[in-house]
């Protein structure tokens, strides 16, 4: 056999290997093929091809493994069981940029599924190899490595700590200075994944100067970059007062408020999340956002959004109002209560309703003035309905009950209290009657309205245990009226109109008696003055 024919045999073998691995890589892009390929024993074949002497075959084999592992966790576990990871990591340092991108893709595809698989990547030395890739000149390699590190770090604090201890943080921050937009997006996302777990991890990112670089990108025109930038700043701010203050010192506000009008939904949501995380820390930080005009911006944002996008804005209003009554009044003055009432009526998700109820509670529980605004928006019957609705979640029922009690304990707005007399269960009714016992002794107009509307009659129908707090409140209410009126109210055959006439006659009789008393008093005063005058006159004459 001639030399030419021998070479052709080897060339044909190489072409066959390349064709095979390319076909597998193409088939692996379709999820329906993944199980068939796995059952056919493709993993051991790809493992051997990753050691091939031809670089293009190595790269394509790694790409095929990554695509299979990306499909589901079972295939990712198969990659681990075949001991592909140590082989991949070992060859990573000596290969070209194309292989490094493919290898980083494999590590990302495996680690994204679960903490256990991510730990397998860490145990194989994958994190150290990926950190070395961050020092590469090629931005594509850096991007692939940063993405894989993000997939590892997102699972839990210990995996994030492994990424930080490998020295990834300063290199990731340096990557923010690169001109490639795709690299900036991935790096910002990875920094967000590192920061989210603990204050210590967030502090490490901050110590490497990340905030200043992130703050410079908040006005970028790239929506995907802004999503990740605001997410990272939110994850930093949420841990402590000092970290939130560092974000504020970077002059993120009020510049970030512009992005609440961004066309991208997730940019707007992440801005609202950032505002929530800063506002919840201290009254001073909340006041800063209020002074910058942030409240009105968030309320406008709620009016333009729906569903999950509303959630951070709803909670932000609650956190601001929770600090003190002046901040709660600022939310009221910015028309926050009507907007929250609208959210409560429009949203159907239980957790969004729960958050809205919680925010309403934070606004209304401070003073009678705050409670009156909530009551005037007709929110008390809504809260009662949510509490009594059997289809409401336990959390929603608990928050509705708590909000009702807190607001009722401050509410003195009689028109909003009276409807609850007829619908509220006994544990809520106690608070309603208590408020009437506080208001009626000092408000004559409210007493008259209470009788004519049938409120007094309804109170007499309440079955309260003798000596209970509820009975004490009823006694205080009854003491505000003449016994005859209370007795008429207790009579089931007596109508509210007849009680009104009785009250009117008693009131007129009382008024007539008062007028007679005043006349007698005036005559007595006149006689006394005349007597004193005559006494003085006689003294002078004598």
C-alpha positions in Angstrom: 0.0 0.0 0.0 1.5 3.3 -1.0 2.2 6.2 1.3 -0.6 8.3 -0.2 -3.2 5.6 0.6 -2.0 5.3 4.2 -2.4 9.1 4.7 -5.8 9.0 3.2 -6.9 6.4 5.7 -5.8 8.7 8.6 -7.4 11.7 6.9 -10.6 9.8 6.5 -10.5 8.8 10.2 -10.0 12.4 11.2 -12.9 13.6 9.0 -15.1 10.9 10.4 -14.3 12.0 14.0 -14.9 15.6 13.2 -18.2 14.8 11.3 -19.3 12.7 14.2 -18.7 15.3 16.9 -20.2 18.1 14.8 -23.3 16.0 14.2 -23.6 15.2 18.0 -23.1 18.9 18.8 -25.9 19.8 16.3 -28.2 17.1 17.7 -27.5 18.3 21.3 -29.1 21.7 20.5 -32.6 20.0 20.5 -33.9 18.9 23.9 -35.8 15.9 22.5 -32.5 14.3 21.3 -30.7 14.6 24.7 -32.0 11.4 26.3 -31.5 9.4 23.1 -27.9 10.5 22.9 -27.3 9.8 26.5 -28.8 6.3 26.3 -26.6 5.6 23.3 -23.5 6.2 25.4 -22.4 9.5 23.9 -20.7 10.8 27.1 -17.8 8.4 27.1 -17.3 9.0 23.4 -17.2 12.7 23.8 -14.8 12.4 26.8 -12.3 10.6 24.6 -12.7 13.1 21.8 -11.9 15.9 24.2 -8.4 14.4 24.4 -8.1 14.3 20.6 -5.0 15.7 19.0 -7.0 17.8 16.6 -8.0 21.2 18.3 -11.2 21.6 16.3 -12.4 18.1 17.4 -11.6 18.9 21.0 -13.5 22.2 20.9 -16.5 20.7 19.2 -16.6 17.8 21.7 -16.5 20.2 24.6 -19.3 22.2 22.9 -21.4 19.1 22.6 -20.8 18.2 26.2 -21.8 21.7 27.3 -25.0 21.6 25.2 -26.0 18.3 26.7 -25.3 19.3 30.2 -27.2 22.5 29.7 -30.4 20.6 28.9 -31.1 19.1 32.4 -29.5 18.1 35.7 -29.5 14.4 34.8 -27.1 15.0 31.9 -25.1 17.4 34.0 -24.7 14.7 36.6 -23.6 12.3 33.8 -20.8 14.7 32.9 -19.6 14.6 36.6 -19.8 10.8 36.8 -17.8 10.4 33.6 -14.9 12.4 35.3 -15.0 14.9 32.4 -14.6 17.9 34.7 -11.0 17.2 36.0 -9.9 16.4 32.5 -11.5 19.6 31.2 -10.0 21.8 33.9 -6.5 20.2 33.5 -6.4 21.0 29.8 -7.9 24.5 30.1 -4.6 26.3 30.9 -2.8 25.0 27.8 -5.5 25.3 25.1 -6.4 28.2 22.8 -9.2 30.8 23.3 -11.8 28.8 21.4 -11.3 25.8 23.6 -11.4 27.9 26.8 -14.7 29.4 25.8 -16.1 25.9 25.2 -14.7 24.6 28.5 -16.1 27.6 30.4 -19.5 26.8 28.8 -19.3 23.2 30.1 -18.5 24.4 33.6 -21.4 26.9 33.5 -23.8 24.3 32.1 -23.0 21.8 34.9 -22.9 24.3 37.8 -26.2 26.2 37.0 -28.5 23.3 37.9 -27.9 22.8 41.7 -25.5 23.6 44.6 -24.2 20.0 44.5 -23.2 20.2 40.8 -21.7 23.6 41.4 -19.7 22.1 44.3 -18.5 19.4 41.9 -17.1 22.1 39.7 -15.4 23.8 42.6 -13.9 20.5 43.8 -12.5 19.8 40.4 -10.5 23.0 40.5 -12.9 24.7 38.1 -13.1 28.1 40.0 -9.3 28.6 39.9 -9.2 27.8 36.2 -12.0 30.2 35.5 -10.3 33.0 37.5 -7.2 32.5 35.3 -9.4 32.9 32.3 -10.5 36.4 33.6 -6.9 37.5 32.9 -7.1 36.5 29.3 -6.9 39.2 26.6 -9.8 37.9 24.6 -13.1 39.4 25.9 -15.1 36.4 24.8 -13.0 34.2 27.2 -13.5 36.6 30.0 -17.3 36.7 29.4 -17.6 32.9 29.4 -15.5 32.6 32.6 -17.5 35.4 34.4 -20.8 33.8 33.4 -19.6 30.4 34.8 -18.5 32.0 38.0 -21.9 33.7 38.4 -23.6 30.3 38.0 -21.5 28.9 40.8 -21.9 31.9 43.1 -25.6 32.3 42.8 -26.5 29.1 44.8 -25.3 29.9 48.3 -22.9 31.8 50.5 -20.2 29.0 50.7 -20.0 28.7 46.9 -19.8 32.5 46.6 -17.1 32.5 49.2 -15.1 30.0 47.1 -15.3 32.3 44.1 -14.1 35.3 46.3 -11.3 33.3 47.9 -10.0 32.3 44.4 -9.4 36.0 43.8 -12.2 36.6 41.3 -13.6 39.8 42.7 -10.9 42.3 41.7 -10.6 40.8 38.2 -14.4 41.0 37.8 -14.4 44.7 38.8 -11.6 45.4 36.3 -13.8 43.7 33.6 -16.4 46.5 34.2 -13.9 48.8 32.5 -13.8 46.8 29.3 -15.5 48.4 26.3 -17.5 45.2 25.4 -21.1 45.6 26.5 -21.8 41.9 26.7 -18.9 41.4 29.1 -20.1 44.3 31.3 -23.6 42.7 31.5 -22.3 39.3 32.6 -19.8 40.8 35.1 -22.5 43.0 36.7 -24.7 40.0 37.0 -22.0 37.9 38.6 -21.2 40.6 41.1 -24.9 40.7 42.0 -24.9 37.0 42.5 -21.9 37.2 44.8 -23.3 40.2 46.9 -26.7 38.8 47.5 -25.8 36.2 50.2 -24.1 37.9 53.1 -22.9 41.4 54.2 -19.3 40.1 54.2 -19.4 39.1 50.6 -21.1 42.4 49.6 -18.4 44.3 51.6 -15.7 42.4 49.7 -17.2 43.6 46.4 -17.5 47.1 47.7 -13.9 47.2 49.0 -12.7 46.4 45.4 -14.4 49.6 44.2 -17.4 48.1 42.4 -20.0 50.8 43.5 -18.2 53.6 41.7 -18.0 51.7 38.4 -21.6 50.4 38.7 -22.9 53.9 39.4 -21.4 55.3 36.2 -23.5 52.8 34.2 -26.9 53.7 35.5 -27.6 56.1 32.6 -26.4 53.6 30.0 -28.6 53.2 26.9 -28.3 49.4 27.1 -31.3 48.0 29.0 -29.8 44.6 29.7 -26.8 46.3 31.3 -28.9 48.6 33.4 -30.9 45.6 34.7 -27.8 44.0 36.1 -26.3 47.3 37.4 -29.5 48.1 39.4 -29.7 44.5 40.6 -26.1 44.6 41.9 -26.6 47.9 43.7 -29.8 46.5 45.3 -28.0 43.4 46.5 -25.3 45.6 48.0 -27.8 48.0 49.7 -30.0 45.3 51.3 -27.5 44.1 53.9 -26.7 47.0 56.1 -27.0 50.7 56.8 -23.4 51.4 56.0 -23.6 49.6 52.6 -26.7 51.5 51.7 -25.0 54.7 52.6 -22.1 53.9 50.3 -24.6 53.4 47.4 -26.2 56.8 48.3 -22.7 58.5 48.4 -22.1 57.4 44.9 -24.9 59.8 43.9 -27.1 57.1 42.5 -30.2 59.2 43.4 -31.9 61.1 41.9 -30.3 60.0 38.6 -31.8 56.5 38.9 -35.3 57.9 39.1 -35.2 58.5 35.3 -35.1 54.7 34.8 -38.5 54.3 36.4 -39.8 55.4 33.0 -37.5 53.0 31.1 -39.3 50.9 28.4 -37.7 47.8 29.8 -39.9 46.2 32.6 -37.0 44.7 34.5 -35.0 47.9 34.5 -38.0 49.7 36.2 -38.5 46.8 38.6 -34.8 46.7 39.7 -34.8 50.5 40.2 -37.8 50.2 42.5 -36.1 47.3 44.3 -33.0 49.4 44.9 -35.2 52.2 46.3 -36.9 49.7 48.6 -33.6 48.3 49.9 -32.3 51.7 50.7 -35.5 53.1 52.2 -35.9 50.2 54.6 -32.6 50.8 56.4 -33.2 54.1 58.3 -35.6 57.1 58.4 -32.8 59.3 57.2 -32.2 57.3 54.0 -36.0 57.2 53.4 -36.2 61.0 53.9 -33.4 61.5 51.4 -35.4 59.6 48.8 -38.5 61.6 49.7 -36.5 64.9 49.4 -35.3 63.8 45.9 -38.9 63.3 44.8 -38.7 59.6 44.8 -42.2 59.0 46.3 -44.1 60.5 43.5 -41.9 58.7 41.0 -42.7 55.3 42.6 -46.4 56.1 42.8 -46.4 56.9 39.1 -44.5 53.7 38.5 -47.2 51.7 40.3 -49.9 53.3 38.1 -48.0 52.3 35.0 -47.2 48.7 36.0 -49.0 45.5 36.8 -48.4 42.1 38.5 -44.9 41.3 39.9 -43.5 44.6 38.6 -45.6 46.4 41.2 -44.3 44.4 44.2 -41.0 46.3 45.0 -42.8 49.7 44.6 -45.6 48.6 47.0 -43.2 47.5 49.6 -41.0 50.6 49.2 -44.0 52.8 50.2 -44.6 50.5 53.2 -41.0 50.7 54.4 -40.9 54.5 54.1 -44.2 54.9 56.0 -43.1 52.4 58.7 -40.3 54.6 60.0 -42.4 57.5 61.5 -45.6 59.4 61.2 -44.1 62.3 59.2 -42.8 59.9 56.5 -46.2 58.2 56.5 -47.8 61.5 56.0 -45.4 62.2 53.1 -46.7 59.0 51.4 -50.3 60.2 52.0 -49.6 63.7 50.5 -48.2 62.0 47.4 -51.5 60.2 46.9 -50.0 56.9 47.9 -53.2 55.5 49.6 -55.5 55.7 46.5 -52.8 54.0 44.5 -52.4 51.2 47.0 -56.2 50.8 47.1 -56.1 50.5 43.3 -53.3 47.8 43.5 -55.4 45.9 46.0 -58.4 45.9 43.8 -56.6 45.0 40.5 -54.1 42.4 41.6 -55.1 38.8 42.1 -51.8 37.2 43.3 -52.1 36.5 47.1 -48.5 37.6 47.9 -49.0 41.0 46.1 -52.2 41.6 48.0 -50.4 40.7 51.3 -47.6 43.2 50.6 -50.2 45.9 49.7 -52.2 45.2 52.9 -48.9 45.4 54.9 -48.0 48.8 53.3 -51.5 50.1 54.1 -51.0 49.1 57.7 -47.7 50.9 57.9 -49.4 54.1 56.7 -52.6 54.0 58.8 -51.4 52.8 62.2 -49.6 56.0 63.3 -52.3 58.6 64.3 -56.1 59.2 63.9 -55.3 61.5 61.0 -53.4 58.7 59.2 -56.1 56.2 60.0 -58.8 58.6 58.7 -57.1 58.8 55.3 -57.1 55.0 55.0 -60.7 54.7 56.3 -61.9 57.5 53.9 -60.4 55.5 51.0 -63.0 52.8 52.0 -60.2 50.3 52.7 -61.5 49.0 56.0 -64.3 46.9 54.5 -61.8 45.6 51.9 -59.4 44.5 54.6 -62.3 42.9 56.5 -63.4 41.0 53.4 -59.8 39.7 52.7 -59.6 38.6 56.3 -62.9 36.7 56.2 -62.4 35.3 52.7 -61.7 31.6 53.1 -59.8 31.6 49.7 -57.3 34.1 51.1 -53.9 32.7 52.0 -52.9 32.4 55.7 -50.4 35.2 55.3 -53.0 37.5 53.7 -55.5 36.7 56.4 -53.0 37.4 59.1 -51.8 40.7 57.6 -55.4 41.8 57.0 -56.3 41.1 60.6 -53.3 42.9 61.9 -53.9 45.9 59.7 -57.5 46.1 60.7 -56.7 46.0 64.4 -53.8 48.5 64.1 -55.8 51.0 62.0 -59.0 50.6 64.1 -57.1 51.4 67.3 -56.3 54.8 65.8 -59.5 55.5 63.7 -62.0 58.0 65.0 -63.7 58.5 61.6 -67.3 57.5 62.5 -68.7 57.1 58.9 -66.1 54.4 58.2 -66.5 52.6 61.6 -70.2 52.2 61.5 -70.5 49.7 58.6 -68.1 47.4 60.5 -70.7 47.0 63.3 -72.8 44.8 61.0 -70.1 42.7 59.3 -67.2 42.3 61.6 -66.6 39.1 63.6 -66.4 39.4 67.4 -62.6 39.7 67.5 -62.7 42.7 65.2 -66.0 44.1 66.5 -64.4 44.6 69.9 -62.0 47.2 68.4 -64.8 48.9 66.5 -67.0 49.3 69.6 -63.9 50.5 71.6 -63.5 53.3 69.1 -67.1 54.4 69.4 -66.7 54.4 73.2 -63.9 56.9 72.7 -65.6 59.2 70.2 -69.2 59.4 71.3 -68.8 60.9 74.8 -67.1 64.0 73.2 -69.1 64.5 70.0 -72.8 65.3 70.2 -73.3 65.3 66.4 -71.8 61.8 66.2 -74.2 60.6 69.0 -77.2 61.8 67.0 -76.0 60.2 63.8 -75.2 57.0 65.7 -78.8 56.8 66.9 -80.5 57.7 63.6 -78.4 55.3 61.6 -79.3 52.4 63.8 -75.8 52.1 65.3 -77.0 52.3 68.9 -79.7 49.7 68.2 -77.0 47.4 66.7 -74.8 47.8 69.8 -77.7 46.7 72.0 -77.9 43.5 70.0 -74.3 42.5 70.6 -74.0 39.5 72.9 -71.1 40.4 75.2 -70.0 38.5 78.2 -70.6 40.3 81.5 -67.4 41.9 82.7 -65.6 41.6 79.4 -63.8 44.5 77.7 -66.5 44.5 75.0 -69.3 44.9 77.6 -67.3 47.7 79.2 -67.2 49.5 75.9 -71.0 49.0 75.4 -71.6 50.4 78.8 -69.6 53.6 78.0 -71.6 54.0 74.8 -74.9 53.6 76.6 -73.9 56.1 79.2 -73.7 58.7 76.5 -77.5 58.5 76.0 -80.6 58.9 78.2 -81.9 55.7 79.6 -85.1 56.0 77.7 -83.2 56.2 74.4 -81.1 53.1 75.2 -84.3 51.2 76.3 -86.0 52.1 73.0 -83.0 50.9 71.1 -83.1 47.6 72.9 -86.7 47.1 71.9 -86.8 45.0 68.7 -90.1 46.5 67.7 -88.8 50.0 67.9 -87.6 51.6 64.7 -84.7 53.9 64.3 -87.2 56.6 63.2 -89.2 56.3 66.5 -85.9 56.4 68.5 -85.0 59.5 66.6 -88.3 61.1 67.6 -87.7 60.1 71.2 -84.2 61.5 71.1 -85.5 64.6 69.4 -88.2 65.1 72.1 -85.7 64.5 74.9 -83.3 66.9 73.3 -86.0 69.5 72.9 -87.1 69.0 76.5 -83.5 69.4 77.6 -83.2 72.4 75.5 -86.4 74.0 76.9 -85.2 73.3 80.5 -81.9 74.9 79.7 -83.6 78.0 78.3 -85.8 78.2 81.5 -82.8 77.9 83.7 -81.0 80.6 81.8 -84.0 83.0 82.3 -84.2 82.3 86.0 -80.5 82.8 86.2 -80.7 86.2 84.5 -83.5 87.4 86.8 -81.6 86.3 89.9 -78.5 88.1 88.6 -80.5 91.3 87.9 -82.0 91.2 91.5 -78.7 90.6 93.0 -77.1 93.5 91.1 -80.0 95.8 92.1 -79.6 94.9 95.7 -75.9 95.6 95.7 -76.6 99.0 94.0 -79.2 100.0 96.6 -76.8 98.9 99.4 -74.0 101.1 98.0 -76.4 104.1 97.5 -77.8 103.9 101.1 -74.2 103.7 102.5 -73.3 107.0 100.8 -76.5 108.8 101.8 -76.0 107.9 105.5 
